[in-house]
Amino acid sequence: MHSETSELKGPAIMWFRRDLRIHDLPALAEAASAPSVLPCFIFDDRLLGRGRFPSSPRTRFMLACLADLRQSLRDLGADLIVRRGDPERVLLDLADACGAGSVHWTADVSPWARKRDQRVSDLLAQQGITALAHPGNYIVDDPAAIRSGQDRPYTVFSPFAKTWREIERRPMEDPPDQLVPAPGTDPGRLPDLAELGLDEVSSVPSFEAGETAGREAARKFRNQGLESYSKLRNNPAGGSSRLSPYLRWGCISPLELEVKLGLEQAEGPRVFRAQLAWREFYASVMQNFPEVSRVEFQERYRGTLNWQSDDELLEAWKRGQTGYPLIDAGMRELLEDGWMHNRVRMVVASFLTKDLHLDWREGEAWFMERLIDGDVASNNGGWQWVTSVGTDPKPYFQRMFNPMTQQEKFDPHGEYVRRWVGELADVGDQHLVRPWTMDEPQQIAAKCRIGVDYPAPVIDHAEERRFAVERYRAAAE
Ligand SMILES: Cc1cc2nc3c(=O)[nH]c(=O)nc-3n(C[C@H](O)[C@H](O)[C@H](O)COP(=O)(O)OP(=O)(O)OC[C@H]3O[C@@H](n4cnc5c(N)ncnc54)[C@H](O)[C@@H]3O)c2cc1C
């Protein structure tokens, strides 16, 4: 991937994509060593309004990250050059305008991104411009290159993680002291959502975007959250790092995060490092088995699971109107905040696929529409994992989450549910898991009439669980 810096001739273009930072970014470090540098970001309509997974909340987050990055680059003496169009054409134009001899970017794993990068590389090469893909999106240089003793990609997490832990890490890169800007290029203006063909988002985000905020959030987590992480991480009301949007957009370097965990073997850092490994595992799966972006990893489940189609149930799930408090809290958190806690992601995904019997791809797409951390590899991996059709297999009946017992276990005092489902604010703890069991006076006292203020359950979990077992059993035979 790397080439010797001394080979680079003329100005270098740094093409930012999902690596929106200046700290520990190998592509930027190398571009900065050229005589001058042109940092750019290209809005590609094939990924935005016209893409497979367009998302207003995620794009809004990205725009704010870009504003922060632009400021950092200005502080270093350069700017972020903003363009819109097909990267292959825009990069050639920019290279032509500044006489660039090389273009640098951070390697990505999705099938779409890899095809695009190959196309761009080929075109640049035809013009005699060197294209260089660098590590930086993951802790190891290339998660997809991690292979088993039989020289095959891993399809089970634990052995992957064991090998992954042993892989030598690259040295961290300092941010550049200053950047010499390539001359004569109009920086361009950052567009807004409407200009990009996306709807406005009305909710106020609870995540502040950008590298500056991401570094601060990581620092706070190390000082305050890490120690208790292993105990509290499953608590939806708080306890995990909430760093996923920053990792998704590269506002923080995953390697820097790992290095700063230190080498101590305390429980918090150990368990946290394992979560970071999941992210790298799914990147490896996506790159080695690109077909998973469309179909089930396990062939026996392709086209055999008899998914149902019910727009009303799908809509109730999306809007947080299922009558199951934990499900509704999670889906409303997603709607309003563009994020959801991991435990709840698992429970709502199980509910969609194993209680409502709706296709996991419906859930995958909805998550991608709303999540600010929406990541093709992690999201697909998470959905296939919960649906029991992906890598890291466990029998399907071991991954059928009961929304009521999950709530009892992980939100016993209703802190999370009451926060997101306002109608349940006055429902007492004894009824909060099954509000439909309140009698009429209790409903009136709690200002929560079932079927009026808050929905009755849209399905019966025990019944649907039995049906799901039959469905999976039939498919697996
Ligand atoms: C159905 C489903 C869909 C998901 N979609 C996404 C997605 O689009 N983007 C995304 O980043 N994560 C996704 N996840 C994984 C996980 O839910 C989030 O990474 C996590 O909730 C983020 O919260 P956190 O930063 O507080 O996590 P922490 O618990 O603090 O973990 C630290 C970091 O490790 C990584 N991580 C943790 N768990 C996982 C995991 N299971 N898979 C991959 N990476 C993980 C994330 O980058 C996370 O920020 C999904 C999980 C499920 C079950």
The ligand as a Tripos MOL2 file, in Angstrom:
@<TRIPOS>MOLECULE
LIG
   53    58     1     0     0
SMALL
NO_CHARGES

@<TRIPOS>ATOM
      1 C1        -28.4870   -4.9670   14.3630 C.3       1 LIG1
      2 C2        -27.2140   -4.2200   14.6760 C.ar      1 LIG1
      3 C3        -26.7980   -3.1920   13.8420 C.ar      1 LIG1
      4 C4        -25.6090   -2.4930   14.1140 C.ar      1 LIG1
      5 N1        -25.2180   -1.4770   13.2770 N.ar      1 LIG1
      6 C5        -24.0650   -0.8150   13.5170 C.ar      1 LIG1
      7 C6        -23.6320    0.2190   12.6620 C.ar      1 LIG1
      8 O1        -24.2570    0.5280   11.6510 O.2       1 LIG1
      9 N2        -22.4830    0.8830   12.9810 N.ar      1 LIG1
     10 C7        -21.7460    0.5670   14.0920 C.ar      1 LIG1
     11 O2        -20.7240    1.2130   14.3410 O.2       1 LIG1
     12 N3        -22.1260   -0.4220   14.9030 N.ar      1 LIG1
     13 C8        -23.2540   -1.1150   14.6560 C.ar      1 LIG1
     14 N4        -23.6470   -2.1130   15.5010 N.ar      1 LIG1
     15 C9        -22.7560   -2.5010   16.6110 C.3       1 LIG1
     16 C10       -23.0110   -1.8110   17.9570 C.3       1 LIG1
     17 O3        -24.3620   -1.8490   18.2630 O.3       1 LIG1
     18 C11       -22.5280   -0.3650   17.9820 C.3       1 LIG1
     19 O4        -21.2200   -0.2780   17.5010 O.3       1 LIG1
     20 C12       -22.5660    0.1670   19.4240 C.3       1 LIG1
     21 O5        -23.8760    0.1580   19.8970 O.3       1 LIG1
     22 C13       -22.0200    1.5650   19.4760 C.3       1 LIG1
     23 O6        -22.1030    2.0500   20.7710 O.3       1 LIG1
     24 P1        -20.8140    2.4030   21.5980 P.3       1 LIG1
     25 O7        -19.9120    3.2630   20.7770 O.co2     1 LIG1
     26 O8        -21.2490    2.9400   22.8940 O.co2     1 LIG1
     27 O9        -20.1710    0.9630   21.7420 O.3       1 LIG1
     28 P2        -19.0850    0.3940   22.7740 P.3       1 LIG1
     29 O10       -19.7010   -0.7290   23.4800 O.co2     1 LIG1
     30 O11       -18.5080    1.4660   23.5870 O.co2     1 LIG1
     31 O12       -17.9850   -0.2370   21.7930 O.3       1 LIG1
     32 C14       -16.8830    0.5280   21.3140 C.3       1 LIG1
     33 C15       -16.8240    0.4750   19.8090 C.3       1 LIG1
     34 O13       -16.6330   -0.8530   19.3470 O.3       1 LIG1
     35 C16       -17.3370   -1.0480   18.1320 C.3       1 LIG1
     36 N5        -18.3490   -2.0930   18.3390 N.ar      1 LIG1
     37 C17       -18.9190   -2.4610   19.5030 C.ar      1 LIG1
     38 N6        -19.7580   -3.5100   19.3150 N.ar      1 LIG1
     39 C18       -19.7130   -3.7930   17.9970 C.ar      1 LIG1
     40 C19       -20.3590   -4.7530   17.1770 C.ar      1 LIG1
     41 N7        -21.1990   -5.6770   17.6760 N.pl3     1 LIG1
     42 N8        -20.1230   -4.7490   15.8510 N.ar      1 LIG1
     43 C20       -19.2500   -3.8550   15.3200 C.ar      1 LIG1
     44 N9        -18.6070   -2.9160   16.0500 N.ar      1 LIG1
     45 C21       -18.8360   -2.8830   17.3750 C.ar      1 LIG1
     46 C22       -18.0080    0.2610   17.7800 C.3       1 LIG1
     47 O14       -17.1740    0.9720   16.9030 O.3       1 LIG1
     48 C23       -18.0920    0.9460   19.1380 C.3       1 LIG1
     49 O15       -18.1410    2.3480   19.0590 O.3       1 LIG1
     50 C24       -24.8350   -2.8370   15.2450 C.ar      1 LIG1
     51 C25       -25.2730   -3.8770   16.0800 C.ar      1 LIG1
     52 C26       -26.4490   -4.5520   15.8060 C.ar      1 LIG1
     53 C27       -26.8950   -5.6460   16.7260 C.3       1 LIG1
@<TRIPOS>BOND
     1     1     2 1
     2     2     3 ar
     3     2    52 ar
     4     3     4 ar
     5     4     5 ar
     6     4    50 ar
     7     5     6 ar
     8     6     7 ar
     9     6    13 1
    10     7     8 2
    11     7     9 ar
    12     9    10 ar
    13    10    11 2
    14    10    12 ar
    15    12    13 ar
    16    13    14 ar
    17    14    15 1
    18    14    50 ar
    19    15    16 1
    20    16    17 1
    21    16    18 1
    22    18    19 1
    23    18    20 1
    24    20    21 1
    25    20    22 1
    26    22    23 1
    27    23    24 1
    28    24    25 2
    29    24    26 1
    30    24    27 1
    31    27    28 1
    32    28    29 2
    33    28    30 1
    34    28    31 1
    35    31    32 1
    36    32    33 1
    37    33    34 1
    38    33    48 1
    39    34    35 1
    40    35    36 1
    41    35    46 1
    42    36    37 ar
    43    36    45 ar
    44    37    38 ar
    45    38    39 ar
    46    39    40 ar
    47    39    45 ar
    48    40    41 1
    49    40    42 ar
    50    42    43 ar
    51    43    44 ar
    52    44    45 ar
    53    46    47 1
    54    46    48 1
    55    48    49 1
    56    50    51 ar
    57    51    52 ar
    58    52    53 1
@<TRIPOS>SUBSTRUCTURE
     1 LIG1         1 GROUP 0 **** ****
